[in-house]
Amino acid sequence: MLAFFGDFSVSLNEMIVLAQQDFGLQIFREVEILASWRIWKHRNAIIFYGAFDGAALSLDRWKQSFKDEFGLVLHRVKPSVKHE
């Protein structure tokens, strides 16, 4: 499960470093970038295609698209990193 609970008493940069330490895997940057990318794509779908595509703000839809895309990312990851 992907979850992030930030300490809002620290700066954004410190939050990212703490999240990376908590995550504990080498592929943190890829997960961070992919999550941001899927949020951006979900936002654009709502804004540009919402009335036609049935797109609506949905955490479940975002999570499913993240999982689908992350499965593709895992194909590029070295086996030694994948099974950490």
Biopython code that builds the backbone (N, CA, C, O; Angstrom):
import numpy as np
from Bio.PDB.StructureBuilder import StructureBuilder

atoms = [
    (1, "MET", "N", (0.836, -1.179, 0.000)),
    (1, "MET", "CA", (0.000, 0.000, 0.000)),
    (1, "MET", "C", (0.874, 1.233, 0.000)),
    (1, "MET", "O", (1.887, 1.288, 0.698)),
    (2, "LEU", "N", (0.492, 2.200, -0.765)),
    (2, "LEU", "CA", (1.209, 3.450, -0.851)),
    (2, "LEU", "C", (0.565, 4.431, 0.101)),
    (2, "LEU", "O", (-0.614, 4.756, -0.037)),
    (3, "ALA", "N", (1.322, 4.899, 1.057)),
    (3, "ALA", "CA", (0.796, 5.863, 2.022)),
    (3, "ALA", "C", (1.907, 6.830, 2.400)),
    (3, "ALA", "O", (3.081, 6.461, 2.448)),
    (4, "PHE", "N", (1.529, 8.049, 2.663)),
    (4, "PHE", "CA", (2.494, 9.039, 3.091)),
    (4, "PHE", "C", (1.830, 9.937, 4.118)),
    (4, "PHE", "O", (0.794, 10.549, 3.858)),
    (5, "PHE", "N", (2.433, 10.001, 5.265)),
    (5, "PHE", "CA", (1.952, 10.876, 6.319)),
    (5, "PHE", "C", (3.090, 11.816, 6.650)),
    (5, "PHE", "O", (4.071, 11.412, 7.275)),
    (6, "GLY", "N", (2.971, 13.063, 6.237)),
    (6, "GLY", "CA", (4.057, 14.018, 6.394)),
    (6, "GLY", "C", (4.075, 14.690, 7.750)),
    (6, "GLY", "O", (3.046, 14.837, 8.409)),
    (7, "ASP", "N", (5.262, 15.093, 8.148)),
    (7, "ASP", "CA", (5.457, 15.901, 9.341)),
    (7, "ASP", "C", (5.444, 17.345, 8.876)),
    (7, "ASP", "O", (6.438, 17.829, 8.334)),
    (8, "PHE", "N", (4.343, 18.034, 9.078)),
    (8, "PHE", "CA", (4.178, 19.378, 8.541)),
    (8, "PHE", "C", (4.939, 20.436, 9.323)),
    (8, "PHE", "O", (4.829, 21.624, 9.021)),
    (9, "SER", "N", (5.712, 20.022, 10.328)),
    (9, "SER", "CA", (6.531, 20.978, 11.066)),
    (9, "SER", "C", (7.903, 21.151, 10.414)),
    (9, "SER", "O", (8.696, 21.981, 10.858)),
    (10, "VAL", "N", (8.188, 20.381, 9.369)),
    (10, "VAL", "CA", (9.467, 20.490, 8.668)),
    (10, "VAL", "C", (9.223, 20.990, 7.244)),
    (10, "VAL", "O", (8.088, 21.024, 6.768)),
    (11, "SER", "N", (10.311, 21.377, 6.576)),
    (11, "SER", "CA", (10.187, 21.887, 5.205)),
    (11, "SER", "C", (9.826, 20.753, 4.249)),
    (11, "SER", "O", (9.942, 19.577, 4.596)),
    (12, "LEU", "N", (9.391, 21.111, 3.051)),
    (12, "LEU", "CA", (9.027, 20.131, 2.029)),
    (12, "LEU", "C", (10.211, 19.235, 1.688)),
    (12, "LEU", "O", (10.053, 18.022, 1.549)),
    (13, "ASN", "N", (11.403, 19.827, 1.551)),
    (13, "ASN", "CA", (12.596, 19.025, 1.241)),
    (13, "ASN", "C", (12.878, 18.006, 2.338)),
    (13, "ASN", "O", (13.211, 16.856, 2.049)),
    (14, "GLU", "N", (12.746, 18.418, 3.587)),
    (14, "GLU", "CA", (12.959, 17.494, 4.696)),
    (14, "GLU", "C", (11.893, 16.397, 4.703)),
    (14, "GLU", "O", (12.188, 15.245, 5.021)),
    (15, "MET", "N", (10.658, 16.755, 4.355)),
    (15, "MET", "CA", (9.590, 15.750, 4.274)),
    (15, "MET", "C", (9.919, 14.690, 3.235)),
    (15, "MET", "O", (9.689, 13.502, 3.460)),
    (16, "ILE", "N", (10.453, 15.113, 2.105)),
    (16, "ILE", "CA", (10.800, 14.171, 1.044)),
    (16, "ILE", "C", (11.923, 13.244, 1.499)),
    (16, "ILE", "O", (11.879, 12.039, 1.249)),
    (17, "VAL", "N", (12.926, 13.805, 2.165)),
    (17, "VAL", "CA", (14.033, 12.980, 2.665)),
    (17, "VAL", "C", (13.520, 11.976, 3.697)),
    (17, "VAL", "O", (13.909, 10.808, 3.669)),
    (18, "LEU", "N", (12.658, 12.418, 4.601)),
    (18, "LEU", "CA", (12.092, 11.515, 5.610)),
    (18, "LEU", "C", (11.249, 10.419, 4.958)),
    (18, "LEU", "O", (11.302, 9.261, 5.373)),
    (19, "ALA", "N", (10.471, 10.787, 3.937)),
    (19, "ALA", "CA", (9.659, 9.794, 3.232)),
    (19, "ALA", "C", (10.548, 8.768, 2.547)),
    (19, "ALA", "O", (10.245, 7.575, 2.548)),
    (20, "GLN", "N", (11.657, 9.237, 1.957)),
    (20, "GLN", "CA", (12.584, 8.327, 1.294)),
    (20, "GLN", "C", (13.208, 7.369, 2.302)),
    (20, "GLN", "O", (13.359, 6.182, 2.012)),
    (21, "GLN", "N", (13.567, 7.860, 3.464)),
    (21, "GLN", "CA", (14.140, 6.996, 4.501)),
    (21, "GLN", "C", (13.111, 5.981, 4.990)),
    (21, "GLN", "O", (13.444, 4.815, 5.203)),
    (22, "ASP", "N", (11.869, 6.413, 5.168)),
    (22, "ASP", "CA", (10.813, 5.509, 5.603)),
    (22, "ASP", "C", (10.502, 4.454, 4.546)),
    (22, "ASP", "O", (10.224, 3.301, 4.875)),
    (23, "PHE", "N", (10.551, 4.854, 3.276)),
    (23, "PHE", "CA", (10.244, 3.943, 2.174)),
    (23, "PHE", "C", (11.268, 2.822, 2.120)),
    (23, "PHE", "O", (10.911, 1.649, 2.007)),
    (24, "GLY", "N", (12.554, 3.189, 2.201)),
    (24, "GLY", "CA", (13.612, 2.208, 2.341)),
    (24, "GLY", "C", (14.039, 1.453, 1.097)),
    (24, "GLY", "O", (14.901, 0.580, 1.195)),
    (25, "LEU", "N", (13.484, 1.745, -0.057)),
    (25, "LEU", "CA", (13.881, 1.045, -1.284)),
    (25, "LEU", "C", (14.577, 2.004, -2.236)),
    (25, "LEU", "O", (14.363, 3.215, -2.178)),
    (26, "GLN", "N", (15.414, 1.453, -3.118)),
    (26, "GLN", "CA", (16.148, 2.286, -4.070)),
    (26, "GLN", "C", (15.245, 2.941, -5.112)),
    (26, "GLN", "O", (15.642, 3.925, -5.735)),
    (27, "ILE", "N", (14.059, 2.422, -5.309)),
    (27, "ILE", "CA", (13.194, 2.935, -6.380)),
    (27, "ILE", "C", (12.257, 4.042, -5.891)),
    (27, "ILE", "O", (11.248, 4.328, -6.535)),
    (28, "PHE", "N", (12.585, 4.662, -4.762)),
    (28, "PHE", "CA", (11.731, 5.722, -4.216)),
    (28, "PHE", "C", (11.495, 6.831, -5.231)),
    (28, "PHE", "O", (10.360, 7.273, -5.409)),
    (29, "ARG", "N", (12.548, 7.286, -5.897)),
    (29, "ARG", "CA", (12.427, 8.401, -6.845)),
    (29, "ARG", "C", (11.456, 8.046, -7.965)),
    (29, "ARG", "O", (10.645, 8.881, -8.365)),
    (30, "GLU", "N", (11.527, 6.828, -8.472)),
    (30, "GLU", "CA", (10.616, 6.402, -9.527)),
    (30, "GLU", "C", (9.170, 6.401, -9.038)),
    (30, "GLU", "O", (8.265, 6.816, -9.762)),
    (31, "VAL", "N", (8.957, 5.940, -7.824)),
    (31, "VAL", "CA", (7.604, 5.923, -7.247)),
    (31, "VAL", "C", (7.095, 7.345, -7.078)),
    (31, "VAL", "O", (5.942, 7.640, -7.392)),
    (32, "GLU", "N", (7.955, 8.223, -6.581)),
    (32, "GLU", "CA", (7.578, 9.622, -6.372)),
    (32, "GLU", "C", (7.210, 10.304, -7.696)),
    (32, "GLU", "O", (6.195, 10.994, -7.786)),
    (33, "ILE", "N", (8.030, 10.106, -8.700)),
    (33, "ILE", "CA", (7.773, 10.719, -10.008)),
    (33, "ILE", "C", (6.509, 10.141, -10.637)),
    (33, "ILE", "O", (5.688, 10.883, -11.177)),
    (34, "LEU", "N", (6.351, 8.830, -10.570)),
    (34, "LEU", "CA", (5.178, 8.188, -11.152)),
    (34, "LEU", "C", (3.889, 8.625, -10.456)),
    (34, "LEU", "O", (2.884, 8.878, -11.120)),
    (35, "ALA", "N", (3.910, 8.715, -9.136)),
    (35, "ALA", "CA", (2.723, 9.166, -8.402)),
    (35, "ALA", "C", (2.355, 10.582, -8.818)),
    (35, "ALA", "O", (1.181, 10.880, -9.036)),
    (36, "SER", "N", (3.350, 11.454, -8.931)),
    (36, "SER", "CA", (3.095, 12.835, -9.356)),
    (36, "SER", "C", (2.551, 12.887, -10.783)),
    (36, "SER", "O", (1.628, 13.644, -11.083)),
    (37, "TRP", "N", (3.142, 12.070, -11.652)),
    (37, "TRP", "CA", (2.695, 12.022, -13.046)),
    (37, "TRP", "C", (1.238, 11.554, -13.146)),
    (37, "TRP", "O", (0.459, 12.120, -13.913)),
    (38, "ARG", "N", (0.869, 10.532, -12.382)),
    (38, "ARG", "CA", (-0.501, 10.020, -12.428)),
    (38, "ARG", "C", (-1.488, 11.038, -11.851)),
    (38, "ARG", "O", (-2.618, 11.135, -12.329)),
    (39, "ILE", "N", (-1.078, 11.794, -10.834)),
    (39, "ILE", "CA", (-1.934, 12.873, -10.322)),
    (39, "ILE", "C", (-2.163, 13.905, -11.408)),
    (39, "ILE", "O", (-3.288, 14.362, -11.614)),
    (40, "TRP", "N", (-1.082, 14.277, -12.113)),
    (40, "TRP", "CA", (-1.181, 15.263, -13.198)),
    (40, "TRP", "C", (-2.108, 14.760, -14.313)),
    (40, "TRP", "O", (-2.956, 15.506, -14.804)),
    (41, "LYS", "N", (-1.942, 13.495, -14.709)),
    (41, "LYS", "CA", (-2.774, 12.934, -15.768)),
    (41, "LYS", "C", (-4.242, 12.846, -15.335)),
    (41, "LYS", "O", (-5.146, 13.106, -16.129)),
    (42, "HIS", "N", (-4.467, 12.480, -14.075)),
    (42, "HIS", "CA", (-5.832, 12.388, -13.552)),
    (42, "HIS", "C", (-6.478, 13.771, -13.539)),
    (42, "HIS", "O", (-7.640, 13.925, -13.914)),
    (43, "ARG", "N", (-5.724, 14.766, -13.110)),
    (43, "ARG", "CA", (-6.217, 16.152, -13.097)),
    (43, "ARG", "C", (-6.591, 16.601, -14.512)),
    (43, "ARG", "O", (-7.654, 17.184, -14.726)),
    (44, "ASN", "N", (-5.702, 16.322, -15.478)),
    (44, "ASN", "CA", (-5.985, 16.728, -16.854)),
    (44, "ASN", "C", (-7.208, 16.013, -17.412)),
    (44, "ASN", "O", (-7.993, 16.612, -18.147)),
    (45, "ALA", "N", (-7.375, 14.749, -17.074)),
    (45, "ALA", "CA", (-8.553, 14.012, -17.545)),
    (45, "ALA", "C", (-9.826, 14.654, -17.014)),
    (45, "ALA", "O", (-10.821, 14.751, -17.731)),
    (46, "ILE", "N", (-9.799, 15.090, -15.763)),
    (46, "ILE", "CA", (-10.978, 15.734, -15.174)),
    (46, "ILE", "C", (-11.255, 17.072, -15.849)),
    (46, "ILE", "O", (-12.397, 17.377, -16.194)),
    (47, "ILE", "N", (-10.208, 17.865, -16.035)),
    (47, "ILE", "CA", (-10.381, 19.209, -16.600)),
    (47, "ILE", "C", (-10.768, 19.161, -18.072)),
    (47, "ILE", "O", (-11.707, 19.840, -18.486)),
    (48, "PHE", "N", (-10.050, 18.361, -18.870)),
    (48, "PHE", "CA", (-10.232, 18.408, -20.317)),
    (48, "PHE", "C", (-11.247, 17.414, -20.867)),
    (48, "PHE", "O", (-11.836, 17.655, -21.921)),
    (49, "TYR", "N", (-11.460, 16.301, -20.168)),
    (49, "TYR", "CA", (-12.347, 15.284, -20.708)),
    (49, "TYR", "C", (-13.482, 14.908, -19.771)),
    (49, "TYR", "O", (-14.256, 14.000, -20.073)),
    (50, "GLY", "N", (-13.592, 15.581, -18.655)),
    (50, "GLY", "CA", (-14.547, 15.208, -17.622)),
    (50, "GLY", "C", (-15.976, 15.038, -18.107)),
    (50, "GLY", "O", (-16.631, 14.050, -17.776)),
    (51, "ALA", "N", (-16.457, 15.977, -18.878)),
    (51, "ALA", "CA", (-17.851, 15.928, -19.321)),
    (51, "ALA", "C", (-18.074, 14.816, -20.348)),
    (51, "ALA", "O", (-19.189, 14.311, -20.476)),
    (52, "PHE", "N", (-17.034, 14.432, -21.075)),
    (52, "PHE", "CA", (-17.194, 13.470, -22.151)),
    (52, "PHE", "C", (-16.770, 12.060, -21.745)),
    (52, "PHE", "O", (-17.346, 11.075, -22.208)),
    (53, "ASP", "N", (-15.776, 11.972, -20.890)),
    (53, "ASP", "CA", (-15.160, 10.692, -20.552)),
    (53, "ASP", "C", (-15.697, 10.115, -19.245)),
    (53, "ASP", "O", (-15.355, 8.990, -18.881)),
    (54, "GLY", "N", (-16.518, 10.859, -18.551)),
    (54, "GLY", "CA", (-16.996, 10.399, -17.260)),
    (54, "GLY", "C", (-15.934, 10.503, -16.178)),
    (54, "GLY", "O", (-16.084, 9.922, -15.104)),
    (55, "ALA", "N", (-14.846, 11.250, -16.456)),
    (55, "ALA", "CA", (-13.769, 11.398, -15.481)),
    (55, "ALA", "C", (-14.266, 12.224, -14.300)),
    (55, "ALA", "O", (-14.925, 13.249, -14.473)),
    (56, "ALA", "N", (-13.947, 11.773, -13.132)),
    (56, "ALA", "CA", (-14.292, 12.493, -11.912)),
    (56, "ALA", "C", (-13.173, 12.265, -10.910)),
    (56, "ALA", "O", (-12.408, 11.308, -11.026)),
    (57, "LEU", "N", (-13.085, 13.133, -9.942)),
    (57, "LEU", "CA", (-12.076, 13.000, -8.905)),
    (57, "LEU", "C", (-12.300, 11.687, -8.170)),
    (57, "LEU", "O", (-13.346, 11.481, -7.554)),
    (58, "SER", "N", (-11.313, 10.800, -8.238)),
    (58, "SER", "CA", (-11.479, 9.478, -7.659)),
    (58, "SER", "C", (-10.133, 8.934, -7.205)),
    (58, "SER", "O", (-9.240, 8.716, -8.024)),
    (59, "LEU", "N", (-9.986, 8.715, -5.909)),
    (59, "LEU", "CA", (-8.754, 8.135, -5.392)),
    (59, "LEU", "C", (-8.588, 6.708, -5.910)),
    (59, "LEU", "O", (-7.475, 6.282, -6.218)),
    (60, "ASP", "N", (-9.686, 5.977, -6.004)),
    (60, "ASP", "CA", (-9.606, 4.601, -6.519)),
    (60, "ASP", "C", (-9.129, 4.566, -7.968)),
    (60, "ASP", "O", (-8.318, 3.715, -8.332)),
    (61, "ARG", "N", (-9.622, 5.474, -8.788)),
    (61, "ARG", "CA", (-9.191, 5.521, -10.189)),
    (61, "ARG", "C", (-7.717, 5.886, -10.275)),
    (61, "ARG", "O", (-6.977, 5.313, -11.076)),
    (62, "TRP", "N", (-7.286, 6.848, -9.443)),
    (62, "TRP", "CA", (-5.874, 7.230, -9.428)),
    (62, "TRP", "C", (-5.011, 6.050, -8.992)),
    (62, "TRP", "O", (-3.991, 5.769, -9.622)),
    (63, "LYS", "N", (-5.404, 5.351, -7.918)),
    (63, "LYS", "CA", (-4.618, 4.218, -7.429)),
    (63, "LYS", "C", (-4.515, 3.126, -8.481)),
    (63, "LYS", "O", (-3.448, 2.536, -8.654)),
    (64, "GLN", "N", (-5.603, 2.847, -9.183)),
    (64, "GLN", "CA", (-5.569, 1.816, -10.217)),
    (64, "GLN", "C", (-4.645, 2.212, -11.361)),
    (64, "GLN", "O", (-3.887, 1.379, -11.859)),
    (65, "SER", "N", (-4.699, 3.467, -11.782)),
    (65, "SER", "CA", (-3.816, 3.908, -12.868)),
    (65, "SER", "C", (-2.359, 3.883, -12.406)),
    (65, "SER", "O", (-1.467, 3.565, -13.193)),
    (66, "PHE", "N", (-2.109, 4.219, -11.127)),
    (66, "PHE", "CA", (-0.756, 4.159, -10.586)),
    (66, "PHE", "C", (-0.246, 2.709, -10.594)),
    (66, "PHE", "O", (0.884, 2.446, -11.005)),
    (67, "LYS", "N", (-1.081, 1.783, -10.141)),
    (67, "LYS", "CA", (-0.684, 0.370, -10.109)),
    (67, "LYS", "C", (-0.398, -0.150, -11.515)),
    (67, "LYS", "O", (0.586, -0.857, -11.734)),
    (68, "ASP", "N", (-1.260, 0.202, -12.463)),
    (68, "ASP", "CA", (-1.062, -0.247, -13.846)),
    (68, "ASP", "C", (0.266, 0.263, -14.393)),
    (68, "ASP", "O", (1.039, -0.496, -14.978)),
    (69, "GLU", "N", (0.523, 1.548, -14.201)),
    (69, "GLU", "CA", (1.753, 2.161, -14.701)),
    (69, "GLU", "C", (2.977, 1.632, -13.945)),
    (69, "GLU", "O", (4.034, 1.435, -14.544)),
    (70, "PHE", "N", (2.842, 1.404, -12.645)),
    (70, "PHE", "CA", (3.957, 0.904, -11.852)),
    (70, "PHE", "C", (4.339, -0.508, -12.294)),
    (70, "PHE", "O", (5.512, -0.877, -12.250)),
    (71, "GLY", "N", (3.369, -1.285, -12.711)),
    (71, "GLY", "CA", (3.663, -2.608, -13.253)),
    (71, "GLY", "C", (4.573, -2.517, -14.467)),
    (71, "GLY", "O", (5.446, -3.365, -14.656)),
    (72, "LEU", "N", (4.375, -1.490, -15.293)),
    (72, "LEU", "CA", (5.248, -1.287, -16.447)),
    (72, "LEU", "C", (6.644, -0.855, -16.010)),
    (72, "LEU", "O", (7.638, -1.275, -16.603)),
    (73, "VAL", "N", (6.722, -0.029, -14.987)),
    (73, "VAL", "CA", (8.024, 0.407, -14.468)),
    (73, "VAL", "C", (8.814, -0.787, -13.944)),
    (73, "VAL", "O", (10.029, -0.860, -14.131)),
    (74, "LEU", "N", (8.135, -1.715, -13.294)),
    (74, "LEU", "CA", (8.823, -2.875, -12.723)),
    (74, "LEU", "C", (9.504, -3.736, -13.786)),
    (74, "LEU", "O", (10.451, -4.460, -13.479)),
    (75, "HIS", "N", (9.039, -3.666, -15.016)),
    (75, "HIS", "CA", (9.685, -4.424, -16.089)),
    (75, "HIS", "C", (11.094, -3.910, -16.367)),
    (75, "HIS", "O", (11.943, -4.654, -16.857)),
    (76, "ARG", "N", (11.342, -2.635, -16.056)),
    (76, "ARG", "CA", (12.647, -2.027, -16.314)),
    (76, "ARG", "C", (13.610, -2.151, -15.140)),
    (76, "ARG", "O", (14.805, -1.899, -15.291)),
    (77, "VAL", "N", (13.104, -2.537, -13.977)),
    (77, "VAL", "CA", (13.916, -2.580, -12.764)),
    (77, "VAL", "C", (14.757, -3.851, -12.731)),
    (77, "VAL", "O", (14.293, -4.929, -13.102)),
    (78, "LYS", "N", (16.000, -3.706, -12.280)),
    (78, "LYS", "CA", (16.867, -4.874, -12.123)),
    (78, "LYS", "C", (16.259, -5.832, -11.106)),
    (78, "LYS", "O", (15.680, -5.388, -10.114)),
    (79, "PRO", "N", (16.380, -7.127, -11.331)),
    (79, "PRO", "CA", (15.820, -8.102, -10.391)),
    (79, "PRO", "C", (16.344, -7.924, -8.966)),
    (79, "PRO", "O", (15.605, -8.150, -8.008)),
    (80, "SER", "N", (17.604, -7.525, -8.813)),
    (80, "SER", "CA", (18.150, -7.349, -7.465)),
    (80, "SER", "C", (17.455, -6.215, -6.727)),
    (80, "SER", "O", (17.320, -6.274, -5.504)),
    (81, "VAL", "N", (17.015, -5.196, -7.429)),
    (81, "VAL", "CA", (16.316, -4.071, -6.810)),
    (81, "VAL", "C", (14.836, -4.425, -6.586)),
    (81, "VAL", "O", (14.234, -4.027, -5.588)),
    (82, "LYS", "N", (14.279, -5.165, -7.512)),
    (82, "LYS", "CA", (12.861, -5.522, -7.458)),
    (82, "LYS", "C", (12.510, -6.355, -6.243)),
    (82, "LYS", "O", (11.400, -6.248, -5.723)),
    (83, "HIS", "N", (13.429, -7.179, -5.782)),
    (83, "HIS", "CA", (13.146, -8.103, -4.689)),
    (83, "HIS", "C", (13.794, -7.694, -3.377)),
    (83, "HIS", "O", (14.105, -8.551, -2.549)),
    (84, "GLU", "N", (14.003, -6.403, -3.174)),
    (84, "GLU", "CA", (14.579, -5.916, -1.921)),
    (84, "GLU", "C", (13.654, -6.166, -0.772)),
    (84, "GLU", "O", (13.975, -5.821, 0.365)),
]
sb = StructureBuilder()
sb.init_structure("model")
sb.init_model(0)
sb.init_chain("A")
sb.init_seg("    ")
for serial, (resi, resn, name, xyz) in enumerate(atoms, 1):
    if name == "N":
        sb.init_residue(resn, " ", resi, " ")
    sb.init_atom(name, np.array(xyz, "f"), 0.0, 1.0, " ", f" {name:<3s}", serial, name[0])
structure = sb.get_structure()
